[in-house]
Amino acid sequence: MIQLYDGQAPYHVPHDPDQTPTLTPYLVPNARAAVIVCPGGGYHNLAPHEGEPIAQWLNTLGISSYVLRYRRHPHRHPAPLSDALRAIRIVRTKGFAKVGILGFSAGGHCACSAATLFSEPTPHDDLAHISARPDLAILCYPVITFGNCRHDGSLRALLGDQPDPALQHKLSLENAVTPQTPPMFIWHTADDPAVPVENAYLLAMKLREHKVPHELHVYQSGRHGLGMAKEHAAGAWPAACAVFLKSHEFTSSV
């Protein structure tokens, strides 16, 4: 396990010793690429089935992976984004040709934040000279918007009960897409009862507007939090994602 920071992490919240940000490595010998995995949990928890099993699946593709324990409530923005950007920089120092980031639900918001806000100043980061832009992002039933169709729990956990309107707009990540945003693979279910599928649509429309390469897969039905979605129609996503990863030279085989 790799601690992200030497000493106290920036944006520290006192009396919360359980949230030291870390990376847990799942390494493949001679892998040319790595993907950082951000489990979901509404910016409160980290879902175990969206961590290690995903890292192990990536390993089967010949990709090294790192599960990110990013900070959550009572920590607020910018602590999770700071952790994600720091994680990308640390993994880059390991010598991989490509580094991606993958997230589920609120972890998808954290991952997408890194993929769209990678140029945010990080004054407390001694690795700030290393690029924090991921080479691609994989977003699984992600929280994207804090406007209409938002997930209120994630909004309150990240920005508080009375969020600043300007910050709420900034962290509605469809507003942060630019031509420099890296390629994205997105999947969702059309009747997700927790995070509306409009989150995925809003992001995909902005990616198209800015001519950012992307794939969007919407499955007809399925509860929130499916993870690998084994024995479910949405379980087709890992195979589709493997092709996407190969197309971006993260692996030489599928």
C-alpha positions as CSV (number, residue, x, y, z in Angstrom):
1,M,0.0,0.0,0.0
2,I,1.3,3.4,-1.0
3,Q,0.5,6.5,1.1
4,L,-0.2,9.4,-1.2
5,Y,1.5,12.1,0.9
6,D,4.5,12.2,3.2
7,G,3.1,13.5,6.5
8,Q,-0.3,15.2,6.8
9,A,-2.3,15.4,3.6
10,P,-3.4,18.8,2.4
11,Y,-7.0,19.8,3.2
12,H,-6.8,17.6,6.3
13,V,-9.9,17.3,8.5
14,P,-8.9,16.7,12.2
15,H,-10.1,13.7,14.1
16,D,-10.6,11.5,11.0
17,P,-7.7,9.0,11.1
18,D,-9.6,6.4,9.0
19,Q,-9.2,8.4,5.8
20,T,-5.5,8.4,5.0
21,P,-5.4,8.5,1.2
22,T,-3.6,5.5,-0.3
23,L,-3.0,3.5,-3.4
24,T,-3.2,-0.3,-3.3
25,P,-1.2,-1.8,-6.3
26,Y,-2.2,-4.8,-8.4
27,L,0.8,-5.2,-10.7
28,V,1.3,-7.1,-13.9
29,P,5.0,-7.8,-14.8
30,N,6.1,-5.7,-17.8
31,A,2.7,-4.0,-18.2
32,R,3.0,-0.9,-20.4
33,A,-0.1,0.8,-18.9
34,A,-1.8,1.3,-15.6
35,V,-5.3,2.3,-14.5
36,I,-6.3,3.9,-11.2
37,V,-9.6,2.6,-9.8
38,C,-11.9,4.8,-7.8
39,P,-14.7,2.9,-6.1
40,G,-18.1,4.5,-5.5
41,G,-20.0,5.3,-2.3
42,G,-21.6,8.7,-2.5
43,Y,-18.5,10.4,-1.3
44,H,-19.1,8.7,2.0
45,N,-17.9,5.1,1.6
46,L,-15.9,3.0,-0.8
47,A,-17.7,0.0,-2.2
48,P,-15.4,-3.1,-2.0
49,H,-16.9,-4.7,-5.1
50,E,-15.9,-1.7,-7.1
51,G,-12.3,-1.9,-6.0
52,E,-10.3,-5.1,-5.9
53,P,-12.4,-7.1,-8.4
54,I,-12.0,-4.3,-11.0
55,A,-8.3,-4.2,-10.4
56,Q,-8.1,-8.0,-10.9
57,W,-10.1,-7.8,-14.1
58,L,-7.7,-5.1,-15.5
59,N,-4.8,-7.5,-14.6
60,T,-6.3,-10.1,-16.9
61,L,-6.0,-7.6,-19.7
62,G,-2.3,-7.2,-19.0
63,I,-2.8,-3.8,-17.3
64,S,-1.5,-2.9,-13.9
65,S,-3.9,-1.3,-11.6
66,Y,-4.1,0.7,-8.4
67,V,-7.1,1.1,-6.2
68,L,-7.4,4.6,-4.8
69,R,-8.6,5.3,-1.3
70,Y,-9.6,8.9,-1.9
71,R,-10.9,11.1,0.9
72,R,-14.6,11.4,1.5
73,H,-17.1,13.1,3.9
74,P,-16.3,14.9,6.2
75,H,-13.6,15.9,3.8
76,R,-14.9,18.1,1.0
77,H,-13.7,19.5,-2.3
78,P,-10.8,19.8,-3.2
79,A,-9.5,16.9,-1.1
80,P,-10.8,14.1,-3.4
81,L,-9.6,15.8,-6.6
82,S,-6.3,16.5,-4.9
83,D,-6.0,12.8,-4.1
84,A,-6.9,11.7,-7.7
85,L,-4.4,14.1,-9.3
86,R,-1.7,13.1,-6.8
87,A,-2.4,9.4,-7.6
88,I,-2.0,9.9,-11.3
89,R,1.3,11.7,-10.8
90,I,2.6,9.0,-8.4
91,V,1.7,6.2,-10.9
92,R,3.4,8.2,-13.7
93,T,6.6,8.0,-11.8
94,K,6.5,4.2,-12.0
95,G,7.5,4.3,-15.7
96,F,4.2,3.3,-17.4
97,A,3.7,4.5,-21.0
98,K,0.1,5.3,-20.3
99,V,-2.0,6.0,-17.2
100,G,-5.8,5.9,-17.1
101,I,-8.4,6.4,-14.4
102,L,-11.7,4.5,-13.8
103,G,-14.5,5.3,-11.4
104,F,-17.9,4.1,-10.3
105,S,-20.8,6.4,-9.3
106,A,-19.3,9.1,-7.0
107,G,-15.9,7.5,-7.8
108,G,-16.8,8.3,-11.4
109,H,-17.2,11.9,-10.4
110,C,-13.8,11.8,-8.8
111,A,-12.3,10.2,-11.8
112,C,-14.0,12.6,-14.2
113,S,-12.9,15.5,-12.1
114,A,-9.3,14.4,-12.6
115,A,-9.9,14.0,-16.4
116,T,-11.4,17.4,-16.8
117,L,-9.8,19.5,-14.1
118,F,-6.3,18.1,-14.3
119,S,-4.8,21.6,-14.7
120,E,-6.2,22.7,-11.3
121,P,-3.4,24.3,-9.1
122,T,-2.1,21.9,-6.5
123,P,0.2,24.1,-4.4
124,H,0.8,21.4,-1.8
125,D,2.0,18.8,-4.2
126,D,5.7,18.3,-4.7
127,L,5.0,16.3,-7.8
128,A,3.0,19.2,-9.4
129,H,5.6,19.3,-12.2
130,I,4.4,15.9,-13.5
131,S,1.4,15.8,-15.7
132,A,-1.9,14.8,-14.0
133,R,-3.8,14.5,-17.2
134,P,-4.9,10.8,-17.6
135,D,-4.6,9.2,-21.0
136,L,-8.2,8.1,-20.8
137,A,-11.1,7.7,-18.3
138,I,-13.6,4.9,-17.8
139,L,-16.8,6.1,-16.1
140,C,-19.3,3.6,-14.8
141,Y,-22.8,4.9,-13.9
142,P,-21.0,8.1,-13.0
143,V,-22.2,11.1,-11.0
144,I,-21.4,14.0,-13.4
145,T,-23.8,16.9,-12.9
146,F,-24.8,18.9,-9.8
147,G,-27.5,20.7,-11.8
148,N,-30.7,19.0,-12.8
149,C,-30.7,15.2,-12.5
150,R,-28.0,15.4,-9.8
151,H,-27.3,12.9,-7.0
152,D,-28.1,15.0,-4.0
153,G,-26.1,12.8,-1.6
154,S,-22.9,13.2,-3.5
155,L,-23.4,17.0,-3.8
156,R,-24.0,17.5,-0.1
157,A,-21.1,15.2,0.9
158,L,-18.7,17.0,-1.5
159,L,-19.9,20.7,-1.1
160,G,-22.0,20.8,2.0
161,D,-25.7,21.5,2.6
162,Q,-25.5,25.0,1.2
163,P,-23.0,24.7,-1.7
164,D,-21.5,27.7,-3.3
165,P,-23.3,28.1,-6.7
166,A,-20.1,28.9,-8.6
167,L,-18.4,25.7,-7.3
168,Q,-21.6,23.7,-7.9
169,H,-21.4,24.8,-11.5
170,K,-17.7,24.1,-11.8
171,L,-18.1,20.6,-10.4
172,S,-20.9,19.8,-12.8
173,L,-18.3,18.2,-15.0
174,E,-20.2,18.5,-18.3
175,N,-19.2,22.2,-17.9
176,A,-15.5,21.3,-17.6
177,V,-15.1,19.4,-20.9
178,T,-12.6,21.0,-23.4
179,P,-10.8,19.7,-26.5
180,Q,-8.0,18.7,-24.1
181,T,-10.2,16.3,-22.2
182,P,-8.9,12.7,-22.7
183,P,-10.9,9.9,-24.4
184,M,-13.7,8.4,-22.3
185,F,-15.6,5.2,-22.0
186,I,-19.0,5.6,-20.3
187,W,-21.7,3.1,-19.3
188,H,-24.9,3.5,-17.5
189,T,-28.4,1.8,-17.2
190,A,-31.4,3.7,-18.5
191,D,-33.5,3.2,-15.4
192,D,-30.8,3.7,-12.7
193,P,-32.9,4.8,-9.7
194,A,-30.0,6.5,-7.8
195,V,-27.9,8.4,-10.4
196,P,-30.1,9.3,-13.4
197,V,-28.8,8.2,-16.8
198,E,-28.9,11.9,-17.9
199,N,-25.6,12.3,-16.2
200,A,-24.0,10.1,-18.8
201,Y,-25.9,11.8,-21.7
202,L,-24.9,15.3,-20.6
203,L,-21.2,14.3,-20.5
204,A,-21.4,12.5,-23.8
205,M,-23.0,15.4,-25.6
206,K,-20.3,17.7,-24.3
207,L,-17.6,15.3,-25.4
208,R,-19.1,15.2,-28.9
209,E,-19.4,19.0,-29.0
210,H,-15.6,19.3,-28.3
211,K,-14.7,16.4,-30.5
212,V,-13.3,14.2,-27.7
213,P,-13.2,10.5,-28.6
214,H,-15.6,8.6,-26.5
215,E,-18.0,5.6,-26.2
216,L,-21.3,5.6,-24.5
217,H,-23.1,2.3,-23.6
218,V,-26.6,2.5,-22.1
219,Y,-28.1,-0.7,-21.0
220,Q,-31.9,-1.0,-20.9
221,S,-32.3,-1.8,-17.2
222,G,-30.3,-2.4,-14.0
223,R,-30.0,-1.2,-10.5
224,H,-27.3,1.2,-9.4
225,G,-24.0,-0.2,-8.2
226,L,-23.7,-3.2,-10.5
227,G,-19.9,-3.3,-10.5
228,M,-18.8,-6.0,-13.0
229,A,-22.5,-6.8,-13.5
230,K,-21.9,-10.5,-13.8
231,E,-25.1,-12.4,-14.9
232,H,-26.7,-9.2,-16.0
233,A,-27.2,-7.7,-19.5
234,A,-24.9,-4.8,-18.4
235,G,-22.2,-7.4,-17.9
236,A,-21.3,-6.8,-21.5
237,W,-19.4,-3.6,-20.5
238,P,-16.1,-5.2,-19.5
239,A,-15.7,-6.8,-23.0
240,A,-16.6,-3.5,-24.7
241,C,-14.2,-1.6,-22.4
242,A,-11.4,-4.1,-23.2
243,V,-11.7,-3.3,-26.9
244,F,-11.7,0.5,-26.0
245,L,-8.5,0.0,-23.9
246,K,-6.8,-1.9,-26.7
247,S,-7.8,0.8,-29.2
248,H,-5.9,3.3,-27.0
249,E,-2.9,1.1,-26.7
250,F,-3.3,0.2,-23.1
251,T,-3.0,-3.5,-23.9
252,S,-1.9,-5.5,-26.9
253,S,-4.5,-8.2,-26.4
254,V,-8.1,-8.6,-25.3
